[in-house]
């Protein structure tokens, strides 16, 4: 799934990601950043993610405008 980070607290590693297709919000799972290049997230950052069995965002990876299907404006 494709989304954008809405909020992230590096101290607690709690955060929220908004799915771009329908603006649904998902809390980050405790292991959301495990195996990822991310050490910190910033609001507005584009990400790709999956949902775990509890409906929390996990498996975050870098999202880009190409990944998100954003039209090329060049």
MINUDREN-708429 format. One line per field, with one value per residue (C-alpha): residue number from 1; chain; x, y negated, z negated. Coordinates in nm, 4 decimals, m for minus. Each point is the difference from the previous one (the first is absolute). Layout:
n = (NUM,...) .
chain = (A,...) .
px = (X,...) .
py = (Y,...) .
pz = (Z,...) .
This chain:
n = (1,2,3,4,5,6,7,8,9,10,11,12,13,14,15,16,17,18,19,20,21,22,23,24,25,26,27,28,29,30,31,32,33,34,35,36,37,38,39,40,41,42,43,44,45,46,47,48,49,50,51,52,53,54,55,56,57,58,59,60,61,62,63,64,65,66,67,68,69,70,71,72,73,74) .
chain = (A,A,A,A,A,A,A,A,A,A,A,A,A,A,A,A,A,A,A,A,A,A,A,A,A,A,A,A,A,A,A,A,A,A,A,A,A,A,A,A,A,A,A,A,A,A,A,A,A,A,A,A,A,A,A,A,A,A,A,A,A,A,A,A,A,A,A,A,A,A,A,A,A,A) .
px = (0.0000,0.1052,m0.0232,0.1358,0.1256,m0.2414,0.1863,0.3002,0.1587,0.3600,0.0089,m0.2910,0.0083,m0.3761,m0.1409,m0.2801,0.0045,m0.2794,m0.0836,m0.0099,m0.2786,m0.2693,0.1718,m0.0512,0.2347,0.2011,0.2152,0.3547,0.0698,0.2809,0.2146,m0.0921,0.3606,0.1729,0.2003,m0.0542,0.2520,m0.2072,0.1267,m0.2445,m0.3085,m0.1193,m0.3547,m0.0766,0.2536,m0.1268,0.0177,m0.1085,m0.1424,m0.1946,m0.2553,0.0619,m0.2671,m0.1110,m0.0463,0.3171,0.2475,0.3194,0.2768,0.0630,0.2160,0.0780,m0.2771,0.0675,m0.2081,0.0590,m0.1209,m0.3041,m0.1015,0.0401,m0.0108,0.3280,m0.0163,0.3249) .
py = (0.0000,m0.3577,m0.2693,m0.3045,m0.0345,m0.2151,0.0066,0.1710,m0.0177,0.1293,0.0422,0.2408,0.1066,m0.0581,m0.1423,m0.0165,0.0597,m0.1127,0.2249,m0.2147,0.1901,m0.0792,m0.2066,0.2780,m0.0344,0.2844,0.0093,0.1222,0.3508,0.0397,0.1685,m0.2411,m0.1093,0.3369,0.0981,m0.3452,m0.2710,m0.2406,m0.1113,m0.2882,m0.1140,m0.3506,m0.1229,m0.0097,0.2716,0.2404,0.3682,0.3401,0.2240,0.3134,0.0681,0.2552,0.2301,m0.2751,m0.2597,m0.1930,m0.1290,0.2035,0.0815,m0.3624,m0.0751,m0.3103,m0.1324,m0.2360,m0.1965,0.2759,0.2645,m0.2103,m0.0377,m0.3770,m0.1400,m0.1180,m0.3782,m0.0522) .
pz = (0.0000,0.0517,m0.2610,m0.1741,m0.3564,m0.1979,m0.3323,m0.1569,m0.3462,0.0139,m0.3784,m0.0196,0.3677,0.0103,0.3193,0.2510,0.3760,0.2333,0.2949,0.3123,0.1763,m0.2586,m0.2752,m0.2564,m0.2983,m0.1495,m0.3119,0.0483,m0.1256,m0.2545,0.2662,0.2823,0.0564,m0.0505,0.3054,0.1453,0.0833,m0.2079,m0.3382,m0.0217,0.1877,0.0744,0.0614,0.3712,0.0829,0.2666,m0.0919,0.1182,m0.2719,m0.0829,m0.2707,m0.2722,m0.1449,m0.2389,0.2762,m0.0849,0.2578,0.0267,0.2474,0.0897,0.3015,0.1984,0.2169,0.2876,0.2437,0.2555,m0.2491,m0.0802,0.3629,m0.0106,0.3540,0.1494,0.0350,0.1927) .
